[in-house]
Amino acid sequence: MADAFEGILGQPQVREFLRTSVANGRVTHAYLFTGPAGSNKTMAAYALAQALLCPKGPHGPRGGQCGACDTCGRVMRKKHPDVRYFAPEGAGGYLVDQIRDIAADTALAPIQADKKIYILDRVDLLGTQAANAFLKTLEEPPSDVVLILLGRTRESVLPTIVSRCQVVPFRHIPASEAAGILAQNTGASLEKARIAIEACDGSITRGIEFLKSNERLAFRARVLEALALLRNADDWDLLGQASELVVLAKAPLDVVRAAQEEELAENADFLAKSAIRQIEARNKRQLTAKSFESLRQLTAIIRSWLRDVLAVCAETPELVINVDARGAIEDAARSTDEARAAAALAAVRRCDEAISYNVSPETCIDALLFETRDALYRPRPHAADGRMR
């Protein structure tokens, strides 16, 4: 029967390792999951949390996913107060004060379960000072705490952090394989699965959510429509489109916020003030993470479209992913060239970097649409005589 770890798609070795560790009671106090974006590290972290917190235990029905308890459901919906997710709050990574707050929080008793799970994303952005503030906690956390750190590569994480964790490597899942896994698990066509994988930066888990959401599919269609109109859009058009796309990108936040408020209202009478403050802080972090995810989906769709334009310019139309927008892609390719398409892709990379540095989303998307239009279609001065061409 399926258990908590079946959802770790594309990572059979990791799945079996975590399943065996829980079943045999060999769970360590600190893990470092390493692998590229889209390799299902976050999903694995929540699966491990679910298996550890399930009151029926690894030897109960379905081994850590009983399917009938509130704990399992809350963990996988990312609503359990004893499963804490953190991402860097500073422009360049984790802040020292942020890490100190996390370390102090580990000393507090769990709110509902008998353990607390801390998931720290992007620990490759944990600098020396912040890491030093975390070493004691990482080496000897309270007995009811399990720390799960997520990083892109082992080499990008400070050695002092690596040496205190059990490292679990996640393999890169090629886009073609990821699309196949997604199609198999959703019943979607391979064509739609490829589109979802591209829109979700290679993440199978987010790809599943994407295909299930009519709102997200409509959002993608609107982004592609805006891209098709770029060539003839004036500055006012672009400002309006950018504003609309940011609003649409953030639309899921309203649903998340409403669910958080409803859940807190339901439990407020049963929780101490300190527990309520912890849940409010968790909710704020979740909203921040969801905001970044929504904006990244916007830039991922734009990047995917530009890659298709580049593929047509390079006379490899068979590589086009957004086949439902092929007409607009071919039209764009006739009006530009490979170098210009590559320059537009560079603008997307700069936009992603600016978003990660907490630059205003509206400013980022404004700049991206202007740069993309100009890179693809606007005349450029001739290198020799300064004439436009």
JOZIJO-V564044 format. One record per backbone hydrogen bond with DSSP energy under -0.5 kcal/mol. NH is the residue of the N-H (numbers start at 1). CO is the residue of the C=O. If there is no record, write none. Layout:
BEGIN
[[NH/CO] [NH/CO]]
END
This chain:
BEGIN
[[4/63] [6/3] [7/4] [8/5] [9/7] [11/8] [15/11] [16/12] [17/13] [18/14] [19/15] [20/16] [21/17] [22/18] [23/19] [24/20] [25/22] [26/21] [31/147] [32/166] [33/149] [34/32] [34/168] [35/151] [39/36] [44/40] [45/41] [46/42] [47/43] [48/44] [49/45] [50/46] [51/47] [52/48] [53/49] [54/50] [57/54] [60/57] [63/60] [64/57] [65/61] [73/69] [74/70] [75/71] [76/72] [77/73] [78/75] [79/74] [80/74] [83/80] [84/82] [84/117] [86/119] [90/93] [93/90] [94/125] [99/95] [100/96] [101/97] [102/98] [103/99] [104/100] [105/101] [106/102] [107/104] [108/105] [116/144] [117/82] [118/146] [119/84] [119/117] [120/118] [120/148] [121/86] [121/119] [123/150] [125/122] [126/123] [127/125] [131/127] [132/128] [133/129] [134/131] [135/131] [138/134] [139/135] [140/136] [145/142] [146/116] [147/29] [148/118] [149/31] [149/147] [150/120] [151/33] [157/154] [161/158] [162/158] [163/159] [164/161] [165/162] [166/30] [167/165] [168/32] [169/167] [170/34] [174/172] [178/174] [179/175] [180/176] [181/177] [182/178] [183/179] [184/180] [185/181] [186/182] [187/183] [193/189] [194/190] [195/191] [196/192] [197/193] [198/194] [199/195] [200/196] [201/198] [202/197] [203/200] [204/38] [204/202] [207/203] [208/204] [209/205] [210/206] [211/207] [212/208] [213/209] [213/210] [214/212] [217/213] [218/214] [219/215] [220/216] [221/217] [222/218] [223/219] [224/220] [225/221] [226/222] [227/223] [228/224] [229/225] [230/227] [232/229] [233/229] [233/230] [238/234] [239/235] [240/236] [241/237] [242/238] [243/239] [244/240] [245/241] [246/242] [247/243] [248/244] [249/245] [250/246] [251/248] [253/250] [254/250] [254/251] [255/251] [256/252] [257/253] [258/254] [259/255] [260/256] [261/257] [262/258] [263/259] [264/260] [265/261] [266/262] [267/263] [268/264] [270/267] [271/267] [271/268] [276/272] [277/273] [278/274] [279/275] [280/276] [281/277] [282/278] [283/279] [284/280] [285/281] [286/282] [287/283] [288/284] [289/285] [290/286] [291/287] [292/288] [293/289] [294/290] [295/291] [296/292] [297/293] [298/294] [299/295] [300/296] [301/297] [302/298] [303/299] [304/300] [305/301] [306/302] [307/303] [308/304] [309/305] [310/306] [311/307] [312/308] [313/309] [314/310] [315/312] [316/311] [319/316] [320/317] [323/321] [325/322] [326/323] [329/325] [330/326] [331/327] [332/328] [333/329] [334/330] [335/331] [335/332] [336/333] [341/337] [342/338] [343/339] [344/340] [345/341] [346/342] [347/343] [348/344] [349/345] [350/346] [351/347] [352/348] [353/349] [354/350] [355/351] [356/352] [357/353] [358/355] [359/354] [364/360] [365/361] [366/362] [367/363] [368/364] [369/365] [370/366] [371/367] [372/368] [373/369] [374/370] [375/371] [376/372] [377/373] [378/373] [378/374] [382/387] [386/382] [389/380]]
END
